[in-house]
Amino acid sequence: MSLESAAEAIRARMGGNSSLGATVKFDCGEEGVVFIDAASTPSTVTTEDGAADCTVKCSLDTLEALVAGDLDATSAFMQGKIKVEGDMGVAMRLSSVL
């Protein structure tokens, strides 16, 4: 899975109107970012960088496992596979997207 395919999978799950109500960035380092703008209608998911309410730092492999449902976000956080910066409340609502 590539960064673009991860973005497409998230886009498909969210649809055009997400209840997330915030912006989130998955920062995969040199691989790039997946940016979710669920604060606007319709919601968008891109691989373009932007300022976000919440940034989740992880490897591309971890993002792929989260999107595929092979890894639980809470477990990933507890194992140190993801780091969260910004609004932790937004991070907690990500389960509706993932």
C-alpha positions as CSV (number, residue, x, y, z in Angstrom):
1,M,0.0,0.0,0.0
2,S,1.3,3.5,-0.8
3,L,0.5,6.8,0.8
4,E,-2.0,7.6,-1.9
5,S,-3.8,4.3,-1.5
6,A,-4.0,4.9,2.3
7,A,-5.5,8.3,1.6
8,E,-8.0,6.7,-0.8
9,A,-9.0,4.2,1.8
10,I,-9.6,6.9,4.4
11,R,-11.5,9.0,1.8
12,A,-13.8,6.0,1.1
13,R,-14.5,5.4,4.7
14,M,-15.2,9.1,5.5
15,G,-17.5,9.9,2.6
16,G,-18.3,13.5,1.9
17,N,-19.4,14.4,5.4
18,S,-17.4,13.3,8.4
19,S,-18.5,13.8,12.0
20,L,-14.8,14.4,13.0
21,G,-15.2,18.1,12.7
22,A,-11.5,18.9,12.7
23,T,-8.3,18.7,10.6
24,V,-5.9,15.8,11.1
25,K,-2.5,15.1,9.6
26,F,-0.8,11.7,9.5
27,D,2.8,12.5,9.2
28,C,4.8,9.6,7.9
29,G,8.1,11.5,7.7
30,E,10.0,11.4,4.4
31,E,7.2,9.2,2.9
32,G,4.8,12.2,3.2
33,V,1.5,13.1,4.8
34,V,-2.2,12.3,4.6
35,F,-4.2,15.4,5.5
36,I,-7.8,15.1,6.5
37,D,-10.0,18.2,6.4
38,A,-13.2,17.2,8.1
39,A,-13.8,20.7,9.4
40,S,-15.2,21.7,6.0
41,T,-18.0,20.3,3.9
42,P,-17.5,18.2,2.0
43,S,-14.6,16.6,3.9
44,T,-11.4,16.1,1.9
45,V,-8.4,13.7,2.2
46,T,-5.2,14.6,0.4
47,T,-1.5,13.9,0.5
48,E,-0.8,17.7,0.6
49,D,0.7,19.1,3.8
50,G,-1.2,21.7,5.9
51,A,-1.7,23.0,9.4
52,A,-3.8,20.6,11.5
53,D,-5.7,20.5,14.8
54,C,-4.1,17.1,15.5
55,T,-0.9,15.5,14.0
56,V,-0.3,11.8,14.3
57,K,3.3,10.9,13.6
58,C,3.8,7.3,12.5
59,S,5.6,5.2,9.9
60,L,3.8,4.4,6.6
61,D,3.7,0.7,7.6
62,T,1.8,1.7,10.8
63,L,-0.6,3.9,8.9
64,E,-1.3,1.1,6.5
65,A,-2.0,-1.3,9.4
66,L,-4.3,1.2,11.0
67,V,-6.2,1.8,7.8
68,A,-6.4,-2.0,7.0
69,G,-7.8,-2.6,10.5
70,D,-4.8,-4.8,11.4
71,L,-3.7,-2.5,14.2
72,D,-5.9,-0.7,16.8
73,A,-5.0,3.0,17.3
74,T,-5.1,2.7,21.1
75,S,-2.7,-0.2,21.0
76,A,-0.4,1.6,18.5
77,F,-0.3,4.6,20.9
78,M,0.5,2.5,23.9
79,Q,3.2,0.6,22.0
80,G,4.8,3.9,20.9
81,K,4.1,3.3,17.2
82,I,2.2,6.6,16.9
83,K,2.8,9.9,18.6
84,V,0.1,12.5,18.9
85,E,0.6,16.3,18.8
86,G,-2.1,18.8,19.3
87,D,-5.8,18.2,20.2
88,M,-6.0,14.8,21.9
89,G,-9.8,14.9,21.7
90,V,-9.6,14.9,18.0
91,A,-7.2,11.9,18.1
92,M,-9.7,10.0,20.2
93,R,-12.4,10.6,17.6
94,L,-10.3,9.2,14.8
95,S,-11.7,5.7,15.4
96,S,-14.7,6.8,13.4
97,V,-12.4,7.3,10.4
98,L,-10.1,4.3,11.0
